[in-house]
Amino acid sequence: MKFETDSGADDGRPAAPKRRSRRSRIALTVGALVVALIAIAAGAVGLFLNNLVNVFEGQVDVLTTSEAFPAEEGRPEPSSDGALNILLLASDSRGDVAEVAKDPEDTSATDQRSDVLMVVHLGADRSQVQVMSIMRDSFVEVPGHGKAKINAALSWGGTPLAVQTVEGLLGVRIDHVALIGFDGFAQMTDALGGVTVNVPEAFDEGGYRFTAGETTMGGDQALVFVRQRYAFADGDFQRVKNQQAFIRSLAENAVSRGTFTNPAKLSDLVTAVAQNLSVDPELTPQRMIDLGLSMRGLDPANIAYFTVPATGTGMEGDQSVVYLDEASLEQLRTALANDTVDEFLAARIGG
């Protein structure tokens, strides 16, 4: 079943001209994982495997278990049927986000809050993948701190508290964690020779004109595309639609353009990912290969992108927050636990 791209929100201000957006950093994380898994599932195993192992093992930053996950006591049990959940976080650079993960008290890293969070759910039979955006201002229970914006968890307790908060919110175990810096975003786009995106809504920004419909973007233009929010009446909601559209296109373009049979392009792509990625110790190149092989029959049309449901915004003290839809959230928790997220989405959009 093919799902339409949904929308989500955050309310961070646009970056200064030379400071890249955190929202687009998360696009790189999701794109990297989706591209890698789909590539292997599509049969591009040999060449991709060699590049993945040779490049990733030398350049990816690997967190220790205690830097990546909370104490085991009280955590949800792993899925009994093989479904998996991967948490994706973003910060200014891989170095910054990795340092926060290792020492949340270290204030030398810039902008320690995780303004972008996504969870990739891999279905047990690997025929479905869902990518869930969690809005950065979602007002949730942060263990040990009470109700707060979810993006504060990384700042207060590093990656373990972010994982614990998301597990408490969704009621399922986070099996893997990936943290991304933004420096490789343009490199990854350019390594593919540009990415053709179906632009949902026309706008002008940064010297570029984005017309509705298919547009092929280089890295710098793609950066503008996934950053902009002020050009739209619905601001962040449209920006997240754009990010999700780009992620989908990134994966599809990588497969359709023969990247995985072109050694030079493949090396550039893998290097762009590897230099900007931190992962938990179990998310090894071999683990990604094994996951990709298990998804050999995955149809890219069965990768769905959506946002955890919200009822609207409001104020808590002097902070603007997003209130989640508790009724829909309970249904989502059940769907995640039962590996029926595709049915949850179909019911919501009438698919």
C-alpha positions as CSV (number, residue, x, y, z in Angstrom):
1,M,0.0,0.0,0.0
2,K,1.4,3.4,-0.9
3,F,0.8,6.2,1.7
4,E,0.9,10.0,1.0
5,T,3.5,12.1,2.7
6,D,2.2,13.5,6.0
7,S,3.4,16.7,7.7
8,G,4.9,17.7,11.0
9,A,6.3,20.8,12.7
10,D,9.0,22.5,14.7
11,D,9.4,26.2,15.3
12,G,13.2,26.8,15.2
13,R,14.3,29.9,13.4
14,P,16.1,29.6,10.1
15,A,19.9,29.3,10.4
16,A,22.3,32.1,9.5
17,P,23.5,31.9,5.9
18,K,26.5,29.6,6.7
19,R,24.9,27.6,9.4
20,R,23.0,24.6,8.1
21,S,19.5,23.6,9.3
22,R,19.1,20.8,11.9
23,R,15.9,19.8,10.1
24,S,17.9,19.0,6.9
25,R,20.5,17.1,9.0
26,I,17.8,14.6,10.0
27,A,16.9,14.2,6.3
28,L,20.5,13.0,5.7
29,T,20.2,10.5,8.6
30,V,17.0,8.9,7.3
31,G,18.2,9.1,3.7
32,A,21.4,7.4,4.5
33,L,19.8,4.5,6.3
34,V,17.0,4.1,3.8
35,V,19.4,4.3,0.8
36,A,21.7,1.8,2.4
37,L,19.0,-0.7,3.3
38,I,17.1,-0.4,0.0
39,A,20.3,-0.7,-2.0
40,I,21.2,-4.0,-0.4
41,A,17.6,-5.2,-0.6
42,A,17.7,-4.3,-4.3
43,G,20.6,-6.7,-4.9
44,A,23.5,-4.3,-5.0
45,V,25.2,-6.3,-2.3
46,G,28.8,-7.0,-3.4
47,L,30.0,-3.5,-4.3
48,F,28.0,-1.8,-1.6
49,L,29.3,-4.3,1.1
50,N,32.9,-3.6,0.2
51,N,32.4,0.2,0.3
52,L,30.3,0.1,3.4
53,V,32.8,-1.9,5.4
54,N,35.9,-0.2,4.1
55,V,34.6,3.4,4.5
56,F,32.2,3.1,7.4
57,E,34.5,1.2,9.8
58,G,37.2,3.9,9.4
59,Q,35.0,7.0,9.7
60,V,31.8,6.4,11.5
61,D,31.9,7.3,15.2
62,V,30.7,4.4,17.4
63,L,29.1,5.2,20.7
64,T,29.5,2.8,23.7
65,T,26.4,1.0,25.0
66,S,26.1,3.4,28.0
67,E,26.5,6.4,25.7
68,A,23.7,5.2,23.5
69,F,21.1,3.6,25.7
70,P,19.6,3.9,29.2
71,A,20.0,1.3,31.9
72,E,18.2,-1.9,30.9
73,E,15.9,-2.0,33.9
74,G,12.5,-0.8,33.1
75,R,13.0,-0.6,29.3
76,P,10.5,-2.2,27.0
77,E,11.3,-5.7,25.9
78,P,12.6,-6.3,22.3
79,S,9.9,-7.2,19.8
80,S,9.3,-11.0,19.8
81,D,8.5,-11.0,16.1
82,G,11.6,-9.2,14.8
83,A,10.2,-5.7,14.2
84,L,12.8,-3.0,14.9
85,N,12.8,0.7,15.8
86,I,15.7,3.0,15.0
87,L,15.9,6.4,16.7
88,L,17.4,9.2,14.6
89,L,18.7,12.4,16.2
90,A,20.3,15.5,14.8
91,S,22.6,18.3,16.0
92,D,25.0,20.9,14.4
93,S,27.6,18.4,13.5
94,R,28.5,14.8,14.2
95,G,31.2,15.9,16.6
96,D,28.7,18.1,18.6
97,V,26.0,15.5,18.8
98,A,28.4,12.7,19.7
99,E,30.0,14.8,22.4
100,V,26.5,15.5,23.9
101,A,25.8,11.8,23.7
102,K,29.0,11.1,25.6
103,D,28.8,13.9,28.1
104,P,25.5,15.9,28.4
105,E,27.2,18.2,31.0
106,D,29.7,19.4,28.4
107,T,28.4,22.8,27.2
108,S,31.2,23.2,24.6
109,A,29.0,21.5,22.0
110,T,26.8,24.0,20.2
111,D,23.0,23.8,20.5
112,Q,22.7,20.7,22.5
113,R,19.0,20.2,22.2
114,S,17.9,17.6,19.7
115,D,15.5,19.7,17.5
116,V,14.8,16.9,15.2
117,L,13.8,13.3,16.1
118,M,12.6,10.5,13.9
119,V,11.9,6.8,14.5
120,V,12.2,4.3,11.6
121,H,10.0,1.3,12.2
122,L,11.0,-1.8,10.2
123,G,8.1,-4.3,10.1
124,A,8.8,-7.9,11.1
125,D,8.4,-9.3,7.6
126,R,10.4,-6.3,6.2
127,S,7.7,-5.6,3.6
128,Q,6.8,-2.2,5.3
129,V,8.9,0.6,6.7
130,Q,7.5,3.7,8.4
131,V,9.4,6.8,9.2
132,M,7.8,8.8,12.1
133,S,8.6,12.4,12.8
134,I,8.2,13.5,16.4
135,M,7.8,17.3,16.6
136,R,10.6,18.9,18.6
137,D,8.2,20.9,20.8
138,S,6.0,17.9,21.7
139,F,5.1,18.3,25.4
140,V,5.8,14.9,26.9
141,E,7.0,13.3,30.1
142,V,10.8,13.4,30.3
143,P,11.9,10.9,32.9
144,G,13.3,12.6,36.0
145,H,12.2,16.1,34.8
146,G,8.5,16.0,34.4
147,K,6.6,17.4,31.5
148,A,8.8,19.3,29.0
149,K,9.5,19.7,25.3
150,I,10.9,16.4,24.0
151,N,13.9,18.1,22.4
152,A,15.2,18.9,25.9
153,A,15.9,15.2,26.7
154,L,19.2,15.1,24.8
155,S,20.4,18.3,26.6
156,W,19.5,17.0,30.0
157,G,20.6,13.4,29.8
158,G,22.3,12.7,26.5
159,T,21.2,10.0,24.1
160,P,20.2,7.6,26.9
161,L,17.6,10.0,28.2
162,A,16.4,10.8,24.6
163,V,16.0,7.0,24.1
164,Q,14.2,6.6,27.4
165,T,11.9,9.5,26.6
166,V,10.9,8.2,23.2
167,E,10.4,4.7,24.6
168,G,8.1,6.1,27.2
169,L,6.2,8.1,24.6
170,L,5.8,5.2,22.1
171,G,5.7,2.2,24.4
172,V,8.2,0.2,22.4
173,R,11.9,-0.5,22.5
174,I,14.4,1.5,20.6
175,D,16.7,-1.1,19.1
176,H,19.3,1.2,17.4
177,V,20.3,4.9,17.5
178,A,21.9,7.0,14.8
179,L,23.1,10.6,15.3
180,I,23.9,12.9,12.4
181,G,25.8,16.0,11.6
182,F,25.0,18.1,8.6
183,D,28.3,18.6,6.8
184,G,27.7,15.7,4.5
185,F,24.3,16.7,3.3
186,A,25.3,18.6,0.1
187,Q,28.0,16.0,-0.5
188,M,25.5,13.2,-0.5
189,T,23.1,15.0,-2.8
190,D,25.9,15.9,-5.2
191,A,27.3,12.3,-5.1
192,L,24.0,11.2,-6.7
193,G,24.4,13.8,-9.4
194,G,21.5,15.8,-7.8
195,V,18.2,14.6,-6.6
196,T,14.9,15.0,-8.5
197,V,12.1,16.0,-6.0
198,N,8.4,16.5,-6.6
199,V,8.1,19.9,-5.0
200,P,4.7,20.1,-3.2
201,E,4.4,23.9,-3.2
202,A,6.1,26.6,-5.2
203,F,8.3,29.2,-3.4
204,D,11.4,31.4,-3.9
205,E,14.3,31.4,-1.5
206,G,18.1,31.8,-1.5
207,G,18.3,32.8,-5.1
208,Y,16.4,29.7,-6.2
209,R,12.9,29.4,-7.6
210,F,11.1,26.2,-6.7
211,T,8.2,25.5,-9.0
212,A,5.6,22.9,-8.0
213,G,6.4,19.5,-9.6
214,E,9.6,17.7,-10.4
215,T,12.8,19.7,-9.8
216,T,16.4,18.3,-9.9
217,M,18.4,19.9,-7.1
218,G,22.1,20.0,-6.3
219,G,23.3,20.0,-2.8
220,D,23.1,23.7,-2.1
221,Q,19.6,24.0,-3.6
222,A,18.4,21.0,-1.7
223,L,19.7,22.6,1.5
224,V,17.5,25.6,0.9
225,F,14.5,23.4,0.0
226,V,14.6,21.5,3.3
227,R,15.3,24.5,5.4
228,Q,12.7,27.0,4.4
229,R,9.5,27.5,6.5
230,Y,8.7,31.3,6.4
231,A,7.7,31.2,2.7
232,F,4.6,29.1,3.6
233,A,1.3,29.9,5.3
234,D,1.6,26.8,7.4
235,G,5.3,27.3,8.2
236,D,6.9,24.2,9.7
237,F,4.2,21.9,8.6
238,Q,5.1,22.5,4.9
239,R,8.8,22.4,5.7
240,V,8.4,18.9,7.1
241,K,6.4,17.9,4.0
242,N,9.3,19.1,1.9
243,Q,11.8,17.2,4.0
244,Q,9.8,14.0,3.7
245,A,9.5,14.5,0.0
246,F,13.2,14.9,-0.3
247,I,14.0,11.8,1.8
248,R,11.8,9.7,-0.4
249,S,13.4,11.1,-3.5
250,L,16.9,10.6,-2.2
251,A,16.3,6.9,-1.7
252,E,14.5,6.4,-5.0
253,N,17.1,8.4,-7.0
254,A,20.0,6.4,-5.5
255,V,18.5,3.1,-6.6
256,S,17.2,4.3,-10.0
257,R,20.4,6.0,-11.2
258,G,22.7,3.1,-11.0
259,T,24.7,4.5,-8.1
260,F,25.4,1.0,-6.7
261,T,27.0,-0.2,-9.9
262,N,29.2,2.9,-10.3
263,P,32.3,2.5,-8.0
264,A,33.1,6.3,-8.0
265,K,29.6,7.5,-7.2
266,L,29.1,4.8,-4.6
267,S,32.4,5.7,-2.9
268,D,31.4,9.4,-2.8
269,L,28.0,8.5,-1.4
270,V,29.2,6.2,1.3
271,T,32.0,8.6,2.3
272,A,29.5,11.5,2.6
273,V,27.4,9.4,5.0
274,A,30.2,7.9,7.0
275,Q,32.0,11.2,7.9
276,N,28.9,12.6,9.5
277,L,27.4,9.7,11.4
278,S,27.5,8.3,14.9
279,V,25.8,5.0,15.8
280,D,25.3,2.7,18.6
281,P,27.8,-0.2,18.9
282,E,25.4,-2.8,17.4
283,L,24.6,-0.8,14.3
284,T,27.6,-2.1,12.5
285,P,28.1,-2.2,8.7
286,Q,27.4,-6.0,8.9
287,R,24.2,-5.3,10.8
288,M,23.1,-2.9,8.1
289,I,23.9,-5.5,5.5
290,D,21.9,-8.1,7.3
291,L,18.9,-5.8,7.7
292,G,19.2,-4.9,4.0
293,L,19.2,-8.5,3.0
294,S,16.2,-9.1,5.1
295,M,14.4,-6.4,3.1
296,R,15.2,-7.8,-0.3
297,G,11.6,-7.7,-1.4
298,L,10.8,-4.2,-0.1
299,D,8.9,-2.0,-2.5
300,P,10.0,1.7,-2.1
301,A,6.3,2.5,-2.3
302,N,5.9,0.8,1.0
303,I,8.1,3.3,2.8
304,A,5.7,5.7,4.6
305,Y,6.5,9.0,6.1
306,F,4.3,10.6,8.8
307,T,4.2,12.7,11.9
308,V,3.2,11.6,15.4
309,P,-0.4,13.0,15.7
310,A,-0.9,16.3,17.4
311,T,-3.9,18.4,18.4
312,G,-2.3,21.8,18.2
313,T,-0.1,24.2,19.9
314,G,-0.3,26.2,23.2
315,M,1.7,27.8,25.9
316,E,3.3,26.3,28.9
317,G,4.8,29.2,30.9
318,D,6.6,31.3,28.4
319,Q,7.2,28.4,26.0
320,S,5.2,27.5,22.9
321,V,4.6,23.7,22.9
322,V,2.9,21.1,20.7
323,Y,0.2,19.0,22.4
324,L,0.0,15.4,21.1
325,D,-3.2,13.7,20.3
326,E,-3.5,11.3,23.1
327,A,-6.2,9.1,21.6
328,S,-4.4,8.7,18.3
329,L,-1.1,8.3,20.2
330,E,-2.6,5.3,22.1
331,Q,-3.7,3.8,18.8
332,L,-0.1,4.3,17.4
333,R,1.4,2.6,20.5
334,T,-0.9,-0.4,19.9
335,A,0.0,-0.4,16.2
336,L,3.8,-0.3,17.0
337,A,3.5,-3.1,19.5
338,N,1.5,-5.3,17.1
339,D,3.5,-4.3,14.0
340,T,0.4,-2.9,12.3
341,V,1.5,0.7,11.7
342,D,0.5,0.3,8.0
343,E,-3.1,-0.3,9.1
344,F,-3.0,2.6,11.5
345,L,-1.9,4.9,8.7
346,A,-4.4,3.5,6.3
347,A,-7.2,4.2,8.8
348,R,-6.0,7.8,9.3
349,I,-5.8,8.8,5.7
350,G,-8.4,6.5,4.2
351,G,-5.8,4.6,2.2
